[in-house]
């Protein structure tokens, strides 16, 4: 007898010849989530319809998926059509049935299908048996059905076999969806790896062979498709990090934890690079480690930034130390004169202390807004002042020590229309470097001259000098130099600031040096910005 029962969750459609499920919208969304409609035929599904047709001894077997207004056949053994309207669909009735299988022994005598074009027309459906394809969420996506042109019934063995095959169809649908989801996940992972420039690797712990993706090979400076193993990795790691890396890996294996390490390597071209590596051990059923799977990242830029940040703090200290020292010296002298405020030095010391506080305020503002120097946002507050007078006052912190004699010479009458605080900052930086890197130079000359439409201010020391190949880099941002065992920290950023200040005044800046003789640091300001 044909199954004519329907679940309580169904109701006849107003304008359709099939029952609609009350959760039809959710069922349709579930079907769409498989992304299978209108896809190419697949052998796995064709094999199952061929098997169903053979077991049930029917000429037609279908994997039918019930869409909004049609039933579409993922596999169609013995039938040319790939879809038919849902109004004529036997499967639309089957998915609404509460039975495990819906059978129609003779459709010509079933009131639901007797006038169906698929029964009365060329398709000539007489017998139908369909097993709903119910997914893990309980939604019936369609059916596995068999069709004959003659009246018949299935044996219990055939019914059971058809139900088992339908379960295989559902499993393949689930597997297909999981593979698609895995593909999407892999694409997202690949995008994340690419965005973060993360390289992935898989190391065989028995052979040491490393399988690396393209980014991983780039991180290690390797050519495409290069064979790589753990011994090669250790070989390019800087010696001082090799034992550390091995210890980190062994600890992760011993404790089944995540391995993580940062170390330096040497690329084939000789450049040093920083690598951040992490990974997780994998074990076999006996608890023996078999693989180490993880990611690598070239963090050289980050390490350089960290170094620059450290140098920035050093320069901040370097730049602030001078006005703070002057302020301290002025306050100490004022303390001596506090019982005698009529002392002629008292007003001068107060003025000097006030100027030192102003310098500190300007420097703090500059250091907190370093980005302005490189973006042309540096603001100038120009006034007219005598250069020689500025030079006499700007480096009192050096004079009070008595270790160096600052000699101002040249055109002592020249006045300048510029930002006095900024020009003072440049000169102080020049003098501080002379004191620091030429400590035995008893005299430091501050010279003022005019030449070729510019006024030139230079600071000369008589110290050990700087190698010629390093001079062109002195004004580069964050540049550091090693010379004769002395670390020239603070030069790069400090002189970079000086360079930006002079450029903002439309001037030029430079240095000249001769080993064993001394160094000259100078800057020029166009005469068009000068007032006679």
N, C-alpha and C positions, 0 to 999 in steps of 0.2 A: 504493500500500500504506500502511496506517496505521503511524505511528511508534510502536513499542512499546519503544524503548530508554529506559533510565533511567540517571541519573548515579550514580557510586559513592557520592555524598554522600546518597543516599536509601535508605529502608528501608520496607517495608510497615508500616502502623500495625496494632497488635494488634486494635483494635476498629473500625477505619475501613476504608472501601472505596477508599482512595487512599494513595499513598506519602507518607511524611513526610520532610522534609529533616532532616539531622542538625543543621543550624543553624537549625531552625525557630523557636526562641525569639528569636534575633537577627533573623531575617527578619521576624517579627511586630513586633518593636520598631521595625524600620526602617519598616514600613508605618504603624505608629501615629504615627511622627514627622511624617508628612505631614498629620495631622489632617484627613483627607478623608472618612473613613467616615461615612456617614449625613448628608452635606452635601447641599445643594440641587443640582439639575441646573445645568450650566453650558454655555453655547452653544459654547464652544471645543471641549469634548469631544463634544457632540452633532454638531457639524459633521464631526468626524473619523470617527465611526461611520457617519454618512450617506455620507461619501465612501467608506469601506471597503465598505459595503453595495453602493454603485453600481458600484465597480470589480470586486468579486468576484461581482456579480449574485446576492446572497443576500438573503432577506427579513429576516434578523436579523443585527445587528452589535452587539457589546457591548464596553464597557470594564469588565472584571471584575476586582475586587480580592479576593484570597483572604484571608479573615479566619480567626480561630481555628476556628470551627465553621460557617462559611457562606462563600459567595461573594456579594459585594455589587456591584451594577452602578452605577458612576458615570454611565454613559450606556447606554441600552438601546433601540436602534433596532429596532422591530418586535416588541418583547416587553413585555407589561404588567408582569410581575414585576420587582421591584427587588432581589431576593435569592433564593437557593435554598440548601439545606443543602450543606455541603462534601462530605458523603458521596456526593452525586449530581453532584459538580462535575467536568466535563471539564478545567477550568482547573487544578484541583489536580494533575492528572496532567501538564499542560503545563508548569507551573513546576518540576516535578521532572525534566523531560526535559532532556537535554544538547543536543537539537536546536534549531536556530534557530526552527523552526516545527513544531508537532505537528498532523498532519492525520489525520482519521478519515473515510475516504470513505463507509463504511456502518457506522454504530454498531450496527445490528441483528445484524451478523456479527462484531463485536469482543467478545471474551470479557470485556473490562473493563466494557463498557457495555450489553451485549445485554439485561440485565434491569433496567437503570436506569429508574426511573419517568419521567425526562425523555425517555427514548427510547420507552418503552411507553405513556406517558400522553398527555395532550392537547398537551403541548409538541411531541411528535413530532420529536425531533432525529434526523436521519439522518446528515447531513454536518456535520463540525466541523473548523475550522482555527483554531489559536490561536498567537499570537506572544507569548512571555513578555516582560513589561515589566520589564527589568532596570535597576536604578538604578546610579548611579556607584560604589556600594560593592559591586556584584555581587549584590545581593539581588533575587530575582524577586518582585515585588509582586503580580502578577496577569497578565492577558493582554489583548490586543486580539484578539477572536475573531469569526469569521463563522460562521453556522449556516444550514443549509438543511433542508427537509423531504424532499428527494430525494437519492439517491446521485449524487455528482459528484466532480470533481477540479478543482483550480485550475491555470491555466496558469502557466508560469514568470513571465510578466509580472505576473500577479495576485499570485503569492507575493511577488515583489520589492516590489510596491506595498504589500502588506499589511505587510511588514517595515518599509518606510519610514514608513508611517503610524503603526505601533507606536512607532517612534523619536520621532515627533512627540508621541505621547501621553506617553511618558516625559519628554520635554523639558518638556511643559506641567506635568506633575506636579512636576518639579524647580523650574520657575519659580514654581509656586504655593507650594511650600514656602519658597523663598527670599523671596517676597513676605511670607509669614506671619512668617518670621524677621525680616525687615526691619521689619515692623510692630511686633513685640515690641521690637526694638532701638530703634525710634523712640519707643515708649511709655516705655522705660527712660530714654532720653535726655531726653524731655520731663519725666519725673519728676525726673531729676537737675537739669535746668535750673530746674524749679519749686522744688525743694528749696534750690538755691543762689541762687534769684532771679536766674538768668542769663537775659538777653535775647539772642535770636539775630537776626542781621541779614545781609542779602545786598545789597551795593552794586554797582550797575552803574557801572563805571569810566568809561564813555563819557558816560552821561547824568547820573551822580551820584545817581540815584534810589536810595533806601534802602528795601528791603522789611524791615519789622521785625515781630517777633511781639509779642504783647500785653505781655509783661514788658519787652521792649526799649523799647516806647513809654512804659511806666510809669517806667523808669529815666531817661528824658529828659523826663518830665513832660508827655508828649503825650496828646492825646485819642485814643480808639479810632478806628482806620481813618484817622488823619490822614496826609496825604501828606507825605513827608519826604525831603529830599535832603541832599547833602553841604554845600551852601551854608547850609542851615538849621542843620546841626550846627555849622559854624564860627561861625555867628551867635550861638549860645547859649554857646559856650565862652568863658570869661573871657579877655580879650585876651592876657594874659601867657602862656597855654598854646597859643594858636592855631598859632603858628609851630612849636612843639615837636611838636604832633600831626601837622601836615603833613610835617615832617621824618621822623617815625617811620614814617608810611605810605609815603613815597617811598623810604625806605631798605629797607623790607620788599619793595617792588615791585622795586627795582633788584637786590636780592640773593636774591630768592625765599626770604625767611625769614618768620618769624612776626612780625606787627606787634603791639606791646604798648605801652600808654600809660596813665598815670593823670593825670586832669585835672579841673578844676572847671568846672561849668556853672551857668547860672542858669535855674531853672524859670520858666515863665510867671507864677507867683505871686510871683516875686522872690526865692525862697529859693535859697541856694547848695547845690549837691550835688557830691559827688565821684564820678567814674566811672572804673572800670577797664575798658579795652577791649582786645580782642585779635582778631586775624584773620589769614587766610592768603590771599595773592593767587592767582587762578586765571588761566591763560593759554590762548590759542587755539593752533592748530597752527603759527602763525607766530611764536609766542613773545610776542605782544602781550597785555598784561594786559587782562582783560575784567571780572573781578569781584573783590571783596574780601568774603570770607565769614568771619564770626566771631561773638563773643559780647560782651556788655557786662554789667557788674554795678555796682549802686549801692553804693559802699563808704563812704558818708558815716558810718555808725555805726562802721566800723572806724577811719576817720581820727579821729573824735572820741575813740575809745578810746585810740588812739596819743597823742593830745594829752593826754588825762587821765593816761596813764602818765608822760608827760614832766613834767606838772605834779606828779604824785605824787612823782617824784624830786626836784623842786624843793622841794616841801613837806617831804619827808624831810630835805633839807639845811637848810631853814629851821628845822624843829623841833629838829634835833640841834645846830644851830650854837650856840644859847644855852647849854645845859649844857656843851658842849665849851669855849666861850669862858670861862665861869665857872671850869671846872676848870683851864684854862690859866692864868687870872689868879691863882687860888689857889696853884697850883704855883710860879708866878713869885715870889709873895710869900713862900711857904714857903722858896724857894731863898735869899731874902735873909736869912731868919731861921735858916737851918740851923746857923749857928755859935752861935746863941743860942736854943736851944729853950725856955728859960724865959720868953721874951717872952710877955706876956699874950695877944697876938693869935694865937699859934701854935696853941693848941687850937681856937680858932674857925675858923681857916683849914682845919685838918684836917677838922673837922666839915662845913664847907662843901664841901670836895673830895669827901668821902664822899657827901654828898647829891647832888652833881652826877653822880657815877658811878651812883647809884641812879636818877636821872632819865634818864640815857642808857640804862640797862638797860630801864626802863619804856617809853621812847619807841621803842626798837628793837622791843620786843615788840609795841607798839601798831601800829607802821607795818607790821610783817609780818603783822598780823592785822586789817587795815583793815575786812574784811568784817563783823567783829563789831559795829562801830558802827551799821551799818544794819540789823542783824538782832536787836537787843536782847540781844546776848550779852556786852555790856560788864560786867565784874565790878568791884565796888567794894570797897575795903578801908578801911572807915570807922574813924576815930579821933577823939578830941576834941582840938581845938587852938584857940589864940587867933588870930583872923584877922589882927589888926594885926601880930602877931609874924611870921606867915607872909609878909605883905606887905613887912615890913622886910627879910626875907632872900631873897625870891624873885627879885629883879631886880638883884643886885649887879653883874652884867655891864654894866648900863646906868649904874649909879652910878659905877663905877670910871673910866669914860671922861671924866666931868666935863662932858659936853655937855648933860645933862638932869638936872633936880632932881626926884626922885620924892618927892612930898609925900603922906604917909598921914594922913588926917584922918577925923573922924566919931567913931562909937562905938568907941573903941579897946579896950574891955573885952570885947567880944562874943566868945564861944567858939562853935565850930561842930563838930557831929558829922558828919563827911563824910570822903571820900577826899582826904586832904591833897595827895597827889601830883597827883590829877586837878584839884583846885581850883587848885593852883599852876600847872598846865599852862594852864588857862584864863587866869589873870591874866597869865602870861608872854606868852601869845599876844597879848592885848590891848595890853600895854606894848610889845612888839616892833613891832606894827603902828603904834602911835603914834610910835615912834622912826623907823620907816621912812617913813611917809607924812606925818609932821608934823615933819621934821627941825629946823625953826626954832622949835619949841615948847620954850622953855627949861624950862618947868614941865609936869609930867605929874601930875595929881592922882588919887590912889587913895582913894576915899571909901567908908566903911562906914556903913550906916544901916539902920533898921528901919521898915517901913511895911506896913500891911495884912496882917499875919500872915507877912511874909517879912523876911529880912535881905537887904539889897541891897549888892552890891559893884560899884562903877563905876570906870572908867578914863577920864579926860577929858584930851584934848589941845587945844591952841589953834592948830591948823594950818589948812590951806586948806579942810578939810571935804569932804564927799562929796555929790554930787547926790542930791536926794530920790528920784528914780526908781530909783536904784541901791541904796538902803538896804535895801529888802525882800528883795533877792537876796543880801545879804552872807553869809548862813549856808547858802546852797545848796551842795550838793556840787559841786566842781570849777568853780564860777562864777568868771569872771574879769571885771574891769572896766577899761575905758579911761577915764581922766579927766584932762583937761588935759595930755595927752601922757604921763602917768605910767601905767605898766602895773601894775595891782594884782595881780601874780602871787602865788600862795601864800595869798591871802585866803580863796578858796573852801574848799579842803580843810581848811586850818587852822581856820577859824571853824566849819566843819561839825563837826569833831572837838569843838570847844568846845561846840557846840550839843548834840551827843549826850551829852557828859559831864553837862551841866546837866540835860538831860531825864531822864537816868538817876537824878539826885538829886531828881526830881519838881519841878524848878525851871523858871524861865523865863529867856530870854536875848534881848537886843535891842540896838539901836543907834539913836542920834539924831544928826543932823548938820545944820549950817548952813554954807553956803558962806561962806568968809571969817572964820568964827568958830571952828570946830573941831568935834570929834566926841566923843561919849560912847558907850562900849561898856559894857554892864552885864549882870549876871545876878543872879538871886534864888534863894534856897533857903528852903523853908518853915520857919517857926519850930518846927514840930513836930519837926524834925530838929535843933534847937539845944538846947544845954545852957547854962543860965544860969550 
